[in-house]
Amino acid sequence: MMTISYAIFAFPWIWIMFESIRKKSIDINQILKYTSVYFFIWILIPLFSLLLPINNTIVEAVRHMNTQITFMVINVIVGYLILSIVYRKELNKVVQIFLIGVVASLIMEIPLYLFHIRPTGLKFILFESLFLLNQGVPYLFLIWDKLLPKIKLRGSI
């Protein structure tokens, strides 16, 4: 149910947020509008699954992530350290990018928790919100802000 949703919702929303923070003056109304739509659609997915009993086969998946927690934390620290060096004169941008990762993760985790798809606790949700997407968000922003414009200038895209 929610497997392809990351690609359909999370990454386009992240791209929109990147565009929003690139502007000289941030349009908070635009950010709130897109974030509200993103959250609303994300909440609808498990809700429709409950309301439309097309195939409600219960599937239990187990994630053995305990051995990867250290790597996840180090990856986030390294990513934001690189971002802090590249954007040392714009540290507020680094904070904004971090918040994008946190909000995107929360929007994905809250419906999983509320609809008992992933019955976890607040400690797990807090960890996921800080580290899940923030493993990749700083690297995506660097690609989006530094690499893609150079590729476009060469006429490759």
C-alpha positions in Angstrom: 0.0 0.0 0.0 2.5 2.6 1.0 5.6 1.2 -0.8 5.5 3.3 -3.9 4.1 6.3 -2.1 7.6 7.5 -1.1 8.4 8.0 -4.8 5.0 9.4 -5.7 4.6 11.8 -2.8 7.7 12.3 -0.6 10.4 13.1 -3.2 8.2 15.5 -5.3 7.3 17.3 -2.1 11.0 17.5 -1.2 11.8 19.0 -4.6 9.0 21.6 -4.2 10.4 22.5 -0.8 13.9 22.9 -2.3 12.4 25.3 -4.8 10.7 27.1 -1.9 13.8 27.7 0.1 15.9 28.7 -2.9 13.8 31.9 -3.4 15.0 35.1 -1.7 11.8 35.4 0.3 10.2 32.2 1.4 6.5 32.0 0.6 5.2 30.3 3.8 1.7 30.1 2.3 3.0 28.0 -0.6 4.9 25.8 1.8 1.9 25.3 4.0 -0.4 24.6 1.0 1.9 21.9 -0.5 2.6 20.4 2.9 -1.1 20.3 3.7 -1.9 18.6 0.4 1.0 16.1 0.9 -0.1 15.2 4.4 -3.8 15.0 3.4 -3.1 12.6 0.6 -0.7 10.6 2.7 -3.4 10.2 5.4 -6.0 9.2 2.8 -4.0 6.1 1.6 -4.5 4.0 4.8 -7.9 5.5 5.3 -9.1 4.3 1.9 -7.5 1.0 2.6 -9.8 0.7 5.7 -12.9 2.0 4.0 -12.5 0.0 0.7 -12.1 -3.6 1.7 -10.8 -4.7 -1.7 -8.1 -7.0 -0.3 -7.4 -6.6 3.4 -4.9 -9.5 3.7 -2.8 -8.9 6.8 0.9 -8.9 6.0 3.4 -8.8 8.7 6.8 -7.4 7.8 9.8 -7.3 10.0 12.7 -4.9 9.6 15.9 -5.8 11.3 17.5 -2.4 11.4 19.3 -2.6 14.8 22.7 -3.2 13.1 22.2 -0.1 10.8 21.4 2.5 13.4 25.0 3.6 13.8 25.4 3.9 10.1 22.2 5.9 9.8 23.3 8.4 12.5 26.8 8.7 11.0 25.4 9.2 7.5 23.1 12.0 8.7 26.0 13.7 10.6 28.3 13.5 7.6 25.6 14.7 5.2 24.9 17.8 7.3 28.5 18.4 8.0 29.2 18.5 4.2 26.1 20.8 3.8 27.3 23.1 6.6 30.7 23.4 4.9 29.2 24.1 1.5 26.6 26.5 2.9 28.7 28.0 5.7 27.5 31.5 4.9 23.9 30.3 4.8 23.5 28.0 7.8 19.8 28.9 8.0 19.4 27.0 4.7 21.0 23.9 6.3 18.5 24.1 9.1 15.6 24.5 6.6 16.9 21.4 4.7 17.0 19.4 7.9 13.5 20.5 8.8 12.4 19.3 5.3 13.7 15.9 6.1 12.1 15.8 9.5 8.6 17.0 8.2 8.7 14.6 5.3 9.5 11.7 7.6 6.8 12.7 10.1 4.2 12.9 7.4 5.1 9.4 6.4 5.3 7.9 9.9 2.3 9.5 11.5 -0.3 7.7 9.3 1.5 4.4 9.8 1.3 4.9 13.5 -2.3 6.3 13.6 -3.7 3.5 11.5 -1.7 0.8 13.3 0.1 -0.2 10.1 3.4 0.1 12.0 2.5 0.0 15.7 5.5 1.6 17.3 6.1 4.2 20.0 6.9 7.8 20.1 10.6 7.1 20.5 10.7 5.2 17.2 8.8 8.0 15.4 11.2 10.6 16.8 14.2 8.6 15.7 12.7 8.0 12.2 11.7 11.6 11.8 15.3 12.8 12.6 17.2 10.1 10.6 15.0 8.3 8.0 15.0 10.8 5.2 17.7 13.0 6.5 20.1 10.2 5.4 19.6 11.4 1.9 18.1 14.9 2.0 21.4 16.8 2.3 22.9 14.8 -0.6 19.8 15.3 -2.7 19.9 19.1 -2.0 23.6 19.2 -3.1 22.7 17.4 -6.3 19.7 19.6 -6.9 21.4 22.9 -6.1 25.0 22.4 -7.3 25.1 19.5 -9.8 21.9 19.7 -11.8 22.3 23.4 -12.7 25.8 22.7 -14.2 24.4 19.7 -16.2 21.6 22.0 -17.5 24.2 24.6 -18.5 26.0 22.0 -20.6 22.7 21.2 -22.4 22.5 17.6 -21.1 19.1 17.9 -19.6 
